[in-house]
Amino acid sequence: MHELSYATSILNTILDSINNQDLEGKKVKRVSKINLEIGELTFINFEQLKFAFEVIAESTICEGAEMVAEFVKAHIVCNNCGYEGDLEAKDEFDVSCPRCGSLSLRIKGGKEFNIKNAVVEFEDEDK
């Protein structure tokens, strides 16, 4: 289950980022939302990713964070005819150029896995 390794990577990246930021003396109370960008070709099951993240984020500032994903379609360029556009595969094994049928394709998008941003809440300074 590679969703667990992706979830671990998300958690570690966010925690490292918070620890390495100059927060001007403010203390992070919690991370409330995490916005991701996920390419279709990563074949990540988003529900499994969310579940894995919930489990490993327990007892951290990311516990209970809402996870939202924007999915990026696979984008191809045909090396034969020059077609460029979104990949419309009939199934995961039928990947060919929709214009000429060539199997010689270059993938330009759809493999992304990025943390776009995270929403953090700070502890009230008056306390």
MOPAC internal coordinates of N, CA, C and O (Angstrom, degrees):
PM7 1SCF
backbone

  N    0.0000 0     0.00 0     0.00 0    0    0    0
  C    1.4589 1     0.00 0     0.00 0    1    0    0
  C    1.5286 1   108.41 1     0.00 0    2    1    0
  O    1.2310 1   121.13 1   -81.51 1    3    2    1
  N    1.3306 1   115.45 1    98.49 1    3    2    1
  C    1.4555 1   118.57 1  -178.88 1    5    3    2
  C    1.5218 1   112.85 1   -74.96 1    6    5    3
  O    1.2310 1   119.76 1   170.81 1    7    6    5
  N    1.3281 1   118.07 1    -9.19 1    7    6    5
  C    1.4638 1   120.72 1   175.90 1    9    7    6
  C    1.5278 1   111.12 1   -61.75 1   10    9    7
  O    1.2310 1   120.38 1   146.04 1   11   10    9
  N    1.3376 1   116.87 1   -33.96 1   11   10    9
  C    1.4599 1   120.38 1   178.55 1   13   11   10
  C    1.5291 1   111.09 1   -64.51 1   14   13   11
  O    1.2310 1   119.97 1   138.60 1   15   14   13
  N    1.3248 1   117.66 1   -41.40 1   15   14   13
  C    1.4669 1   119.25 1   179.07 1   17   15   14
  C    1.5221 1   110.94 1   -68.88 1   18   17   15
  O    1.2310 1   119.92 1   144.05 1   19   18   17
  N    1.3363 1   117.76 1   -35.95 1   19   18   17
  C    1.4661 1   120.16 1   175.13 1   21   19   18
  C    1.5315 1   110.35 1   -65.48 1   22   21   19
  O    1.2310 1   120.15 1   137.64 1   23   22   21
  N    1.3218 1   117.32 1   -42.36 1   23   22   21
  C    1.4588 1   121.44 1   179.35 1   25   23   22
  C    1.5280 1   110.57 1   -62.57 1   26   25   23
  O    1.2310 1   120.37 1   137.68 1   27   26   25
  N    1.3167 1   116.90 1   -42.32 1   27   26   25
  C    1.4600 1   121.71 1   178.13 1   29   27   26
  C    1.5269 1   110.32 1   -62.89 1   30   29   27
  O    1.2310 1   120.77 1   138.53 1   31   30   29
  N    1.3204 1   116.13 1   -41.47 1   31   30   29
  C    1.4566 1   120.91 1   178.50 1   33   31   30
  C    1.5349 1   111.34 1   -62.78 1   34   33   31
  O    1.2310 1   120.14 1   137.66 1   35   34   33
  N    1.3258 1   117.33 1   -42.34 1   35   34   33
  C    1.4692 1   121.49 1   177.88 1   37   35   34
  C    1.5255 1   109.80 1   -60.10 1   38   37   35
  O    1.2310 1   121.05 1   129.06 1   39   38   37
  N    1.3282 1   115.60 1   -50.94 1   39   38   37
  C    1.4655 1   120.20 1  -178.00 1   41   39   38
  C    1.5272 1   111.15 1   -59.58 1   42   41   39
  O    1.2310 1   120.18 1   130.63 1   43   42   41
  N    1.3221 1   117.26 1   -49.37 1   43   42   41
  C    1.4608 1   121.06 1  -178.84 1   45   43   42
  C    1.5277 1   111.98 1   -62.18 1   46   45   43
  O    1.2310 1   120.40 1   139.02 1   47   46   45
  N    1.3208 1   116.85 1   -40.98 1   47   46   45
  C    1.4656 1   120.63 1   179.90 1   49   47   46
  C    1.5147 1   111.14 1   -63.70 1   50   49   47
  O    1.2310 1   120.18 1   135.15 1   51   50   49
  N    1.3213 1   117.25 1   -44.85 1   51   50   49
  C    1.4631 1   120.41 1  -179.69 1   53   51   50
  C    1.5233 1   110.84 1   -66.35 1   54   53   51
  O    1.2310 1   120.24 1   133.79 1   55   54   53
  N    1.3202 1   117.15 1   -46.21 1   55   54   53
  C    1.4659 1   119.88 1  -179.95 1   57   55   54
  C    1.5305 1   111.29 1   -63.23 1   58   57   55
  O    1.2310 1   119.99 1   137.46 1   59   58   57
  N    1.3236 1   117.63 1   -42.54 1   59   58   57
  C    1.4660 1   121.17 1   177.85 1   61   59   58
  C    1.5258 1   110.96 1   -63.41 1   62   61   59
  O    1.2310 1   120.87 1   138.40 1   63   62   61
  N    1.3122 1   115.95 1   -41.60 1   63   62   61
  C    1.4620 1   120.33 1   179.97 1   65   63   62
  C    1.5233 1   111.53 1   -62.47 1   66   65   63
  O    1.2310 1   120.60 1   135.88 1   67   66   65
  N    1.3124 1   116.46 1   -44.12 1   67   66   65
  C    1.4699 1   120.66 1   179.20 1   69   67   66
  C    1.5231 1   110.16 1   -65.20 1   70   69   67
  O    1.2310 1   120.10 1   137.45 1   71   70   69
  N    1.3249 1   117.42 1   -42.55 1   71   70   69
  C    1.4702 1   121.31 1  -179.11 1   73   71   70
  C    1.5251 1   112.55 1   -67.00 1   74   73   71
  O    1.2310 1   120.14 1   153.37 1   75   74   73
  N    1.3330 1   117.33 1   -26.63 1   75   74   73
  C    1.4590 1   120.82 1  -176.74 1   77   75   74
  C    1.5292 1   113.64 1   -98.18 1   78   77   75
  O    1.2310 1   119.97 1  -177.95 1   79   78   77
  N    1.3255 1   117.67 1     2.05 1   79   78   77
  C    1.4624 1   121.62 1   178.80 1   81   79   78
  C    1.5204 1   111.08 1   -89.42 1   82   81   79
  O    1.2310 1   121.09 1   -33.16 1   83   82   81
  N    1.3269 1   115.52 1   146.84 1   83   82   81
  C    1.4583 1   120.20 1   171.32 1   85   83   82
  C    1.5262 1   105.84 1   -86.29 1   86   85   83
  O    1.2310 1   120.51 1   -76.08 1   87   86   85
  N    1.3119 1   116.63 1   103.92 1   87   86   85
  C    1.4646 1   121.95 1  -175.31 1   89   87   86
  C    1.5241 1   111.91 1   -96.55 1   90   89   87
  O    1.2310 1   120.66 1  -165.82 1   91   90   89
  N    1.3225 1   116.35 1    14.18 1   91   90   89
  C    1.4635 1   122.59 1   176.79 1   93   91   90
  C    1.5345 1   111.82 1    52.83 1   94   93   91
  O    1.2310 1   121.13 1  -135.82 1   95   94   93
  N    1.3143 1   115.44 1    44.18 1   95   94   93
  C    1.4577 1   120.45 1   176.61 1   97   95   94
  C    1.5198 1   115.28 1    81.13 1   98   97   95
  O    1.2310 1   119.80 1   175.40 1   99   98   97
  N    1.3198 1   117.98 1    -4.60 1   99   98   97
  C    1.4648 1   120.52 1   179.63 1  101   99   98
  C    1.5250 1   108.98 1   -79.29 1  102  101   99
  O    1.2310 1   121.07 1   -30.55 1  103  102  101
  N    1.3167 1   115.57 1   149.45 1  103  102  101
  C    1.4604 1   120.77 1   178.52 1  105  103  102
  C    1.5309 1   108.90 1  -112.76 1  106  105  103
  O    1.2310 1   121.17 1   -49.85 1  107  106  105
  N    1.3129 1   115.38 1   130.15 1  107  106  105
  C    1.4670 1   120.59 1   179.79 1  109  107  106
  C    1.5230 1   109.05 1   -73.35 1  110  109  107
  O    1.2310 1   121.26 1   -53.84 1  111  110  109
  N    1.3312 1   115.19 1   126.16 1  111  110  109
  C    1.4621 1   121.09 1   177.63 1  113  111  110
  C    1.5217 1   110.40 1   -83.50 1  114  113  111
  O    1.2310 1   121.26 1   133.20 1  115  114  113
  N    1.3358 1   115.20 1   -46.80 1  115  114  113
  C    1.4625 1   119.30 1  -179.86 1  117  115  114
  C    1.5213 1   110.96 1  -166.50 1  118  117  115
  O    1.2310 1   121.26 1   -19.98 1  119  118  117
  N    1.3145 1   115.19 1   160.02 1  119  118  117
  C    1.4622 1   122.28 1   170.85 1  121  119  118
  C    1.5260 1   105.14 1   -97.47 1  122  121  119
  O    1.2310 1   120.36 1   -58.43 1  123  122  121
  N    1.3255 1   116.92 1   121.57 1  123  122  121
  C    1.4619 1   119.40 1  -174.52 1  125  123  122
  C    1.5297 1   113.64 1   -98.80 1  126  125  123
  O    1.2310 1   120.28 1   156.42 1  127  126  125
  N    1.3475 1   117.07 1   -23.58 1  127  126  125
  C    1.4624 1   119.07 1  -177.81 1  129  127  126
  C    1.5178 1   109.68 1  -152.41 1  130  129  127
  O    1.2310 1   121.33 1   -38.35 1  131  130  129
  N    1.3366 1   115.05 1   141.65 1  131  130  129
  C    1.4630 1   121.55 1   178.36 1  133  131  130
  C    1.5211 1   107.30 1  -126.95 1  134  133  131
  O    1.2310 1   120.59 1   -57.01 1  135  134  133
  N    1.3340 1   116.47 1   122.99 1  135  134  133
  C    1.4618 1   122.16 1   179.97 1  137  135  134
  C    1.5232 1   109.18 1  -104.69 1  138  137  135
  O    1.2310 1   121.12 1   -57.32 1  139  138  137
  N    1.3250 1   115.46 1   122.68 1  139  138  137
  C    1.4609 1   122.04 1  -177.31 1  141  139  138
  C    1.5220 1   111.20 1  -113.30 1  142  141  139
  O    1.2310 1   121.15 1   -21.45 1  143  142  141
  N    1.3246 1   115.41 1   158.55 1  143  142  141
  C    1.4550 1   123.63 1   170.97 1  145  143  142
  C    1.5257 1   105.40 1  -123.45 1  146  145  143
  O    1.2310 1   120.46 1   -62.01 1  147  146  145
  N    1.3402 1   116.73 1   117.99 1  147  146  145
  C    1.4610 1   121.07 1  -173.87 1  149  147  146
  C    1.5274 1   109.64 1  -125.84 1  150  149  147
  O    1.2310 1   120.81 1   -56.02 1  151  150  149
  N    1.3258 1   116.05 1   123.98 1  151  150  149
  C    1.4626 1   121.06 1   177.41 1  153  151  150
  C    1.5215 1   111.35 1   -77.74 1  154  153  151
  O    1.2310 1   121.28 1   -34.50 1  155  154  153
  N    1.3308 1   115.16 1   145.50 1  155  154  153
  C    1.4744 1   120.88 1   178.99 1  157  155  154
  C    1.5273 1   112.71 1   -56.30 1  158  157  155
  O    1.2310 1   120.50 1   145.88 1  159  158  157
  N    1.3256 1   116.66 1   -34.12 1  159  158  157
  C    1.4560 1   120.40 1  -173.79 1  161  159  158
  C    1.5229 1   113.79 1   -79.46 1  162  161  159
  O    1.2310 1   120.06 1   179.26 1  163  162  161
  N    1.3277 1   117.48 1    -0.74 1  163  162  161
  C    1.4634 1   119.29 1   173.55 1  165  163  162
  C    1.5237 1   110.04 1   -78.04 1  166  165  163
  O    1.2310 1   120.86 1   160.64 1  167  166  165
  N    1.3318 1   115.96 1   -19.36 1  167  166  165
  C    1.4688 1   122.93 1  -179.11 1  169  167  166
  C    1.5218 1   112.39 1    55.10 1  170  169  167
  O    1.2310 1   120.96 1  -145.18 1  171  170  169
  N    1.3343 1   115.78 1    34.82 1  171  170  169
  C    1.4574 1   121.11 1   177.79 1  173  171  170
  C    1.5221 1   109.22 1   -80.21 1  174  173  171
  O    1.2310 1   120.91 1   -48.50 1  175  174  173
  N    1.3122 1   115.86 1   131.50 1  175  174  173
  C    1.4636 1   121.17 1   172.68 1  177  175  174
  C    1.5247 1   105.91 1   -85.07 1  178  177  175
  O    1.2310 1   120.60 1   -71.46 1  179  178  177
  N    1.3270 1   116.46 1   108.54 1  179  178  177
  C    1.4621 1   121.12 1  -173.15 1  181  179  178
  C    1.5269 1   112.41 1   -62.59 1  182  181  179
  O    1.2310 1   119.68 1   142.84 1  183  182  181
  N    1.3142 1   118.22 1   -37.16 1  183  182  181
  C    1.4690 1   120.76 1   179.23 1  185  183  182
  C    1.5294 1   110.66 1   -65.37 1  186  185  183
  O    1.2310 1   120.26 1   139.75 1  187  186  185
  N    1.3280 1   117.10 1   -40.25 1  187  186  185
  C    1.4720 1   120.44 1   176.72 1  189  187  186
  C    1.5209 1   111.06 1   -67.37 1  190  189  187
  O    1.2310 1   120.51 1   142.75 1  191  190  189
  N    1.3399 1   116.63 1   -37.25 1  191  190  189
  C    1.4610 1   120.87 1   177.52 1  193  191  190
  C    1.5253 1   110.35 1   -62.62 1  194  193  191
  O    1.2310 1   120.29 1   134.09 1  195  194  193
  N    1.3303 1   117.04 1   -45.91 1  195  194  193
  C    1.4599 1   120.46 1   179.11 1  197  195  194
  C    1.5203 1   111.29 1   -61.49 1  198  197  195
  O    1.2310 1   120.64 1   136.85 1  199  198  197
  N    1.3292 1   116.38 1   -43.15 1  199  198  197
  C    1.4705 1   120.07 1   179.69 1  201  199  198
  C    1.5316 1   110.74 1   -62.82 1  202  201  199
  O    1.2310 1   120.51 1   133.15 1  203  202  201
  N    1.3316 1   116.64 1   -46.85 1  203  202  201
  C    1.4738 1   120.39 1   179.96 1  205  203  202
  C    1.5271 1   109.95 1   -60.62 1  206  205  203
  O    1.2310 1   120.30 1   139.49 1  207  206  205
  N    1.3284 1   117.04 1   -40.51 1  207  206  205
  C    1.4509 1   120.26 1  -179.71 1  209  207  206
  C    1.5256 1   111.04 1   -65.45 1  210  209  207
  O    1.2310 1   120.75 1   137.43 1  211  210  209
  N    1.3247 1   116.16 1   -42.57 1  211  210  209
  C    1.4691 1   119.86 1   178.48 1  213  211  210
  C    1.5233 1   111.31 1   -56.94 1  214  213  211
  O    1.2310 1   120.70 1   138.19 1  215  214  213
  N    1.3255 1   116.26 1   -41.81 1  215  214  213
  C    1.4698 1   121.05 1  -178.16 1  217  215  214
  C    1.5263 1   111.18 1   -67.14 1  218  217  215
  O    1.2310 1   120.22 1   131.11 1  219  218  217
  N    1.3380 1   117.19 1   -48.89 1  219  218  217
  C    1.4667 1   118.65 1  -175.50 1  221  219  218
  C    1.5282 1   113.09 1   -77.94 1  222  221  219
  O    1.2310 1   119.97 1   161.92 1  223  222  221
  N    1.3300 1   117.66 1   -18.08 1  223  222  221
  C    1.4698 1   120.37 1  -178.70 1  225  223  222
  C    1.5216 1   112.80 1   -85.80 1  226  225  223
  O    1.2310 1   120.08 1   174.41 1  227  226  225
  N    1.3389 1   117.45 1    -5.59 1  227  226  225
  C    1.4648 1   120.11 1   178.85 1  229  227  226
  C    1.5262 1   109.74 1   -55.90 1  230  229  227
  O    1.2310 1   121.02 1   -40.23 1  231  230  229
  N    1.3182 1   115.66 1   139.77 1  231  230  229
  C    1.4648 1   123.90 1   178.85 1  233  231  230
  C    1.5303 1   113.72 1    66.79 1  234  233  231
  O    1.2310 1   119.98 1  -161.27 1  235  234  233
  N    1.3373 1   117.64 1    18.73 1  235  234  233
  C    1.4678 1   121.45 1   173.34 1  237  235  234
  C    1.5267 1   107.39 1  -119.19 1  238  237  235
  O    1.2310 1   120.47 1    -6.10 1  239  238  237
  N    1.3254 1   116.71 1   173.90 1  239  238  237
  C    1.4692 1   119.94 1   177.57 1  241  239  238
  C    1.5267 1   111.83 1   -70.27 1  242  241  239
  O    1.2310 1   119.97 1   172.95 1  243  242  241
  N    1.3192 1   117.67 1    -7.05 1  243  242  241
  C    1.4645 1   121.89 1   178.23 1  245  243  242
  C    1.5353 1   112.69 1   -94.53 1  246  245  243
  O    1.2310 1   120.64 1   177.36 1  247  246  245
  N    1.3267 1   116.38 1    -2.64 1  247  246  245
  C    1.4646 1   119.63 1  -179.20 1  249  247  246
  C    1.5244 1   109.57 1   -59.27 1  250  249  247
  O    1.2310 1   120.74 1   -50.74 1  251  250  249
  N    1.3222 1   116.20 1   129.26 1  251  250  249
  C    1.4601 1   122.17 1   177.76 1  253  251  250
  C    1.5154 1   114.88 1    81.80 1  254  253  251
  O    1.2310 1   119.70 1  -175.58 1  255  254  253
  N    1.3337 1   118.18 1     4.42 1  255  254  253
  C    1.4660 1   120.89 1   179.98 1  257  255  254
  C    1.5263 1   110.33 1   -66.01 1  258  257  255
  O    1.2310 1   121.05 1   -43.22 1  259  258  257
  N    1.3285 1   115.60 1   136.78 1  259  258  257
  C    1.4680 1   121.21 1   174.82 1  261  259  258
  C    1.5219 1   107.75 1   -76.38 1  262  261  259
  O    1.2310 1   120.46 1   -44.65 1  263  262  261
  N    1.3254 1   116.73 1   135.35 1  263  262  261
  C    1.4531 1   121.21 1   178.84 1  265  263  262
  C    1.5216 1   108.65 1  -113.68 1  266  265  263
  O    1.2310 1   121.07 1   -54.02 1  267  266  265
  N    1.3338 1   115.56 1   125.98 1  267  266  265
  C    1.4587 1   122.21 1  -178.13 1  269  267  266
  C    1.5237 1   107.97 1  -124.28 1  270  269  267
  O    1.2310 1   120.46 1   -39.99 1  271  270  269
  N    1.3346 1   116.73 1   140.01 1  271  270  269
  C    1.4652 1   120.16 1  -178.60 1  273  271  270
  C    1.5168 1   111.47 1  -126.38 1  274  273  271
  O    1.2310 1   121.86 1   -40.23 1  275  274  273
  N    1.3107 1   114.04 1   139.77 1  275  274  273
  C    1.4654 1   122.05 1   169.17 1  277  275  274
  C    1.5274 1   104.79 1  -106.36 1  278  277  275
  O    1.2310 1   120.52 1   -55.12 1  279  278  277
  N    1.3282 1   116.61 1   124.88 1  279  278  277
  C    1.4623 1   120.21 1  -176.72 1  281  279  278
  C    1.5250 1   110.35 1   -95.78 1  282  281  279
  O    1.2310 1   121.10 1   -46.48 1  283  282  281
  N    1.3339 1   115.49 1   133.52 1  283  282  281
  C    1.4519 1   122.19 1  -176.89 1  285  283  282
  C    1.5264 1   108.83 1  -105.63 1  286  285  283
  O    1.2310 1   121.10 1   -55.02 1  287  286  285
  N    1.3307 1   115.50 1   124.98 1  287  286  285
  C    1.4589 1   120.31 1   179.61 1  289  287  286
  C    1.5247 1   110.69 1   -68.54 1  290  289  287
  O    1.2310 1   121.00 1   -27.54 1  291  290  289
  N    1.3137 1   115.70 1   152.46 1  291  290  289
  C    1.4554 1   121.56 1   175.94 1  293  291  290
  C    1.5269 1   108.22 1   -70.54 1  294  293  291
  O    1.2310 1   120.58 1   -47.44 1  295  294  293
  N    1.3353 1   116.50 1   132.56 1  295  294  293
  C    1.4562 1   122.32 1  -178.68 1  297  295  294
  C    1.5232 1   107.74 1  -120.09 1  298  297  295
  O    1.2310 1   120.53 1   -48.36 1  299  298  297
  N    1.3415 1   116.60 1   131.64 1  299  298  297
  C    1.4660 1   120.79 1  -175.02 1  301  299  298
  C    1.5292 1   112.00 1  -125.87 1  302  301  299
  O    1.2310 1   121.98 1   -19.40 1  303  302  301
  N    1.3302 1   113.82 1   160.60 1  303  302  301
  C    1.4626 1   122.57 1   169.66 1  305  303  302
  C    1.5222 1   105.97 1  -130.09 1  306  305  303
  O    1.2310 1   120.78 1   -51.41 1  307  306  305
  N    1.3278 1   116.12 1   128.59 1  307  306  305
  C    1.4680 1   120.64 1   178.94 1  309  307  306
  C    1.5264 1   109.21 1   -82.54 1  310  309  307
  O    1.2310 1   120.73 1   -53.06 1  311  310  309
  N    1.3249 1   116.21 1   126.94 1  311  310  309
  C    1.4639 1   121.05 1   178.24 1  313  311  310
  C    1.5257 1   111.74 1   -74.66 1  314  313  311
  O    1.2310 1   120.03 1   166.36 1  315  314  313
  N    1.3363 1   117.54 1   -13.64 1  315  314  313
  C    1.4571 1   122.01 1  -177.18 1  317  315  314
  C    1.5290 1   111.90 1   -90.87 1  318  317  315
  O    1.2310 1   119.95 1   125.83 1  319  318  317
  N    1.3374 1   117.69 1   -54.17 1  319  318  317
  C    1.4726 1   120.50 1  -174.55 1  321  319  318
  C    1.5293 1   113.98 1  -111.69 1  322  321  319
  O    1.2310 1   120.30 1   172.54 1  323  322  321
  N    1.3422 1   117.03 1    -7.46 1  323  322  321
  C    1.4556 1   119.96 1   178.22 1  325  323  322
  C    1.5148 1   115.33 1    87.45 1  326  325  323
  O    1.2310 1   120.00 1  -177.78 1  327  326  325
  N    1.3423 1   117.61 1     2.22 1  327  326  325
  C    1.4687 1   120.13 1   178.07 1  329  327  326
  C    1.5263 1   109.62 1   -54.08 1  330  329  327
  O    1.2310 1   120.95 1   -40.63 1  331  330  329
  N    1.3306 1   115.79 1   139.37 1  331  330  329
  C    1.4495 1   120.51 1   175.39 1  333  331  330
  C    1.5232 1   108.03 1  -135.08 1  334  333  331
  O    1.2310 1   120.92 1   -51.98 1  335  334  333
  N    1.3272 1   115.85 1   128.02 1  335  334  333
  C    1.4604 1   119.89 1   179.74 1  337  335  334
  C    1.5127 1   111.75 1   173.89 1  338  337  335
  O    1.2310 1   121.58 1     6.50 1  339  338  337
  N    1.3249 1   114.58 1  -173.50 1  339  338  337
  C    1.4591 1   120.19 1   179.54 1  341  339  338
  C    1.5189 1   109.98 1   -72.20 1  342  341  339
  O    1.2310 1   121.19 1   -36.33 1  343  342  341
  N    1.3072 1   115.33 1   143.67 1  343  342  341
  C    1.4590 1   121.81 1   178.23 1  345  343  342
  C    1.5142 1   108.70 1   -78.31 1  346  345  343
  O    1.2310 1   120.84 1   -54.37 1  347  346  345
  N    1.3116 1   116.00 1   125.63 1  347  346  345
  C    1.4607 1   121.40 1   177.22 1  349  347  346
  C    1.5236 1   108.01 1  -116.50 1  350  349  347
  O    1.2310 1   120.43 1  -101.79 1  351  350  349
  N    1.3209 1   116.78 1    78.21 1  351  350  349
  C    1.4674 1   121.18 1  -178.37 1  353  351  350
  C    1.5273 1   109.88 1   -78.78 1  354  353  351
  O    1.2310 1   121.03 1   -45.46 1  355  354  353
  N    1.3207 1   115.64 1   134.54 1  355  354  353
  C    1.4720 1   120.20 1   177.22 1  357  355  354
  C    1.5296 1   110.27 1   -71.01 1  358  357  355
  O    1.2310 1   120.58 1   146.84 1  359  358  357
  N    1.3109 1   116.49 1   -33.16 1  359  358  357
  C    1.4608 1   123.03 1   171.16 1  361  359  358
  C    1.5263 1   105.95 1  -155.16 1  362  361  359
  O    1.2310 1   120.17 1    -5.11 1  363  362  361
  N    1.3152 1   117.27 1   174.89 1  363  362  361
  C    1.4662 1   118.84 1  -172.36 1  365  363  362
  C    1.5219 1   113.68 1   -68.06 1  366  365  363
  O    1.2310 1   119.61 1   169.95 1  367  366  365
  N    1.3286 1   118.36 1   -10.05 1  367  366  365
  C    1.4563 1   120.41 1   179.76 1  369  367  366
  C    1.5183 1   112.92 1  -105.27 1  370  369  367
  O    1.2310 1   119.83 1   171.70 1  371  370  369
  N    1.3397 1   117.93 1    -8.30 1  371  370  369
  C    1.4581 1   122.26 1  -179.69 1  373  371  370
  C    1.5212 1   108.62 1  -105.34 1  374  373  371
  O    1.2310 1   121.25 1   -96.59 1  375  374  373
  N    1.3246 1   115.22 1    83.41 1  375  374  373
  C    1.4559 1   121.07 1  -178.59 1  377  375  374
  C    1.5241 1   107.55 1  -117.98 1  378  377  375
  O    1.2310 1   121.13 1   -80.36 1  379  378  377
  N    1.3300 1   115.44 1    99.64 1  379  378  377
  C    1.4608 1   120.12 1  -179.93 1  381  379  378
  C    1.5259 1   109.45 1  -143.35 1  382  381  379
  O    1.2310 1   121.09 1   -15.74 1  383  382  381
  N    1.3156 1   115.52 1   164.26 1  383  382  381
  C    1.4591 1   121.54 1   179.84 1  385  383  382
  C    1.5243 1   109.37 1   -65.38 1  386  385  383
  O    1.2310 1   119.92 1   -51.68 1  387  386  385
  N    1.3294 1   117.75 1   128.32 1  387  386  385
  C    1.4626 1   119.76 1   179.91 1  389  387  386
  C    1.5328 1   112.78 1   -69.69 1  390  389  387
  O    1.2310 1   120.10 1   161.73 1  391  390  389
  N    1.3377 1   117.42 1   -18.27 1  391  390  389
  C    1.4670 1   120.46 1  -179.29 1  393  391  390
  C    1.5275 1   112.07 1   -88.33 1  394  393  391
  O    1.2310 1   120.05 1   129.70 1  395  394  393
  N    1.3464 1   117.52 1   -50.30 1  395  394  393
  C    1.4725 1   119.62 1  -173.37 1  397  395  394
  C    1.5308 1   113.75 1  -115.97 1  398  397  395
  O    1.2310 1   119.98 1   171.53 1  399  398  397
  N    1.3274 1   117.64 1    -8.47 1  399  398  397
  C    1.4588 1   121.01 1   178.94 1  401  399  398
  C    1.5162 1   114.75 1    83.40 1  402  401  399
  O    1.2310 1   119.64 1  -178.65 1  403  402  401
  N    1.3291 1   118.29 1     1.35 1  403  402  401
  C    1.4590 1   121.89 1  -178.71 1  405  403  402
  C    1.5261 1   111.19 1   -64.22 1  406  405  403
  O    1.2310 1   121.58 1   -31.88 1  407  406  405
  N    1.3239 1   114.58 1   148.12 1  407  406  405
  C    1.4589 1   121.00 1   175.39 1  409  407  406
  C    1.5306 1   111.42 1   -96.07 1  410  409  407
  O    1.2310 1   120.19 1   177.40 1  411  410  409
  N    1.3264 1   117.25 1    -2.60 1  411  410  409
  C    1.4598 1   122.42 1  -178.98 1  413  411  410
  C    1.5318 1   109.14 1   -86.97 1  414  413  411
  O    1.2310 1   121.44 1   -90.85 1  415  414  413
  N    1.3395 1   114.86 1    89.15 1  415  414  413
  C    1.4578 1   121.36 1  -175.16 1  417  415  414
  C    1.5190 1   110.88 1  -121.78 1  418  417  415
  O    1.2310 1   121.22 1   -30.77 1  419  418  417
  N    1.3198 1   115.28 1   149.23 1  419  418  417
  C    1.4560 1   121.73 1   173.38 1  421  419  418
  C    1.5284 1   107.01 1  -111.96 1  422  421  419
  O    1.2310 1   120.33 1   -51.17 1  423  422  421
  N    1.2974 1   116.97 1   128.83 1  423  422  421
  C    1.4664 1   121.40 1  -178.77 1  425  423  422
  C    1.5216 1   108.14 1   -89.30 1  426  425  423
  O    1.2310 1   120.96 1   -55.70 1  427  426  425
  N    1.3401 1   115.77 1   124.30 1  427  426  425
  C    1.4690 1   120.47 1  -179.20 1  429  427  426
  C    1.5243 1   112.33 1  -110.61 1  430  429  427
  O    1.2310 1   119.70 1   169.66 1  431  430  429
  N    1.2957 1   118.17 1   -10.34 1  431  430  429
  C    1.4593 1   120.17 1   179.88 1  433  431  430
  C    1.5128 1   109.93 1  -163.96 1  434  433  431
  O    1.2310 1   121.52 1   -19.71 1  435  434  433
  N    1.3280 1   114.70 1   160.29 1  435  434  433
  C    1.4535 1   119.51 1   179.29 1  437  435  434
  C    1.5108 1   113.37 1   111.74 1  438  437  435
  O    1.2310 1   120.38 1   176.15 1  439  438  437
  N    1.3564 1   116.89 1    -3.85 1  439  438  437
  C    1.4557 1   120.56 1   178.69 1  441  439  438
  C    1.5301 1   111.61 1  -106.83 1  442  441  439
  O    1.2310 1   120.60 1  -170.24 1  443  442  441
  N    1.3300 1   116.45 1     9.76 1  443  442  441
  C    1.4556 1   121.49 1  -176.43 1  445  443  442
  C    1.5280 1   112.31 1   -66.93 1  446  445  443
  O    1.2310 1   121.40 1   -32.51 1  447  446  445
  N    1.3033 1   114.92 1   147.49 1  447  446  445
  C    1.4579 1   122.04 1   167.05 1  449  447  446
  C    1.5235 1   105.88 1  -150.81 1  450  449  447
  O    1.2310 1   121.14 1   -84.33 1  451  450  449
  N    1.3208 1   115.42 1    95.67 1  451  450  449
  C    1.4600 1   120.96 1  -173.70 1  453  451  450
  C    1.5154 1   111.38 1  -128.95 1  454  453  451
  O    1.2310 1   121.45 1   -34.83 1  455  454  453
  N    1.3182 1   114.84 1   145.17 1  455  454  453
  C    1.4570 1   120.41 1   168.09 1  457  455  454
  C    1.5258 1   104.57 1   -89.59 1  458  457  455
  O    1.2310 1   120.43 1   -70.16 1  459  458  457
  N    1.3349 1   116.79 1   109.84 1  459  458  457
  C    1.4616 1   119.62 1  -179.61 1  461  459  458
  C    1.5220 1   110.76 1   -70.40 1  462  461  459
  O    1.2310 1   120.69 1   134.02 1  463  462  461
  N    1.3326 1   116.29 1   -45.98 1  463  462  461
  C    1.4583 1   121.27 1   176.68 1  465  463  462
  C    1.5194 1   109.17 1  -170.51 1  466  465  463
  O    1.2310 1   121.79 1   -10.02 1  467  466  465
  N    1.3050 1   114.17 1   169.98 1  467  466  465
  C    1.4649 1   121.16 1   176.29 1  469  467  466
  C    1.5227 1   107.52 1  -136.57 1  470  469  467
  O    1.2310 1   120.99 1   -38.77 1  471  470  469
  N    1.3158 1   115.72 1   141.23 1  471  470  469
  C    1.4636 1   121.24 1   178.53 1  473  471  470
  C    1.5255 1   107.45 1   -95.70 1  474  473  471
  O    1.2310 1   121.02 1   -56.49 1  475  474  473
  N    1.3468 1   115.65 1   123.51 1  475  474  473
  C    1.4574 1   121.04 1  -178.55 1  477  475  474
  C    1.5204 1   110.00 1  -114.65 1  478  477  475
  O    1.2310 1   121.38 1   -35.44 1  479  478  477
  N    1.3272 1   114.97 1   144.56 1  479  478  477
  C    1.4559 1   121.31 1   175.04 1  481  479  478
  C    1.5253 1   106.98 1  -111.80 1  482  481  479
  O    1.2310 1   120.95 1   -41.92 1  483  482  481
  N    1.3362 1   115.78 1   138.08 1  483  482  481
  C    1.4430 1   121.11 1  -179.07 1  485  483  482
  C    1.5178 1   110.21 1  -102.38 1  486  485  483
  O    1.2310 1   121.48 1   -28.06 1  487  486  485
  N    1.3312 1   114.77 1   151.94 1  487  486  485
  C    1.4674 1   119.41 1   176.17 1  489  487  486
  C    1.5064 1   108.41 1   -66.76 1  490  489  487
  O    1.2310 1   121.21 1   -33.93 1  491  490  489
  N    1.3385 1   115.30 1   146.07 1  491  490  489
  C    1.4508 1   120.96 1   179.77 1  493  491  490
  C    1.5159 1   109.32 1   -64.52 1  494  493  491
  O    1.2310 1   120.42 1   -54.86 1  495  494  493
  N    1.3310 1   116.80 1   125.14 1  495  494  493
  C    1.4562 1   121.05 1  -176.08 1  497  495  494
  C    1.5252 1   112.92 1   -70.08 1  498  497  495
  O    1.2310 1   119.48 1   160.58 1  499  498  497
  N    1.3501 1   118.61 1   -19.42 1  499  498  497
  C    1.4561 1   121.93 1  -176.48 1  501  499  498
  C    1.5274 1   112.65 1   -77.54 1  502  501  499
  O    1.2310 1   119.97 1   169.59 1  503  502  501
  N    1.3171 1   117.65 1   -10.41 1  503  502  501
  C    1.4650 1   119.77 1  -175.66 1  505  503  502
  C    1.4920 1   111.40 1   -84.11 1  506  505  503
  O    1.2310 1   120.10 1   180.00 1  507  506  505

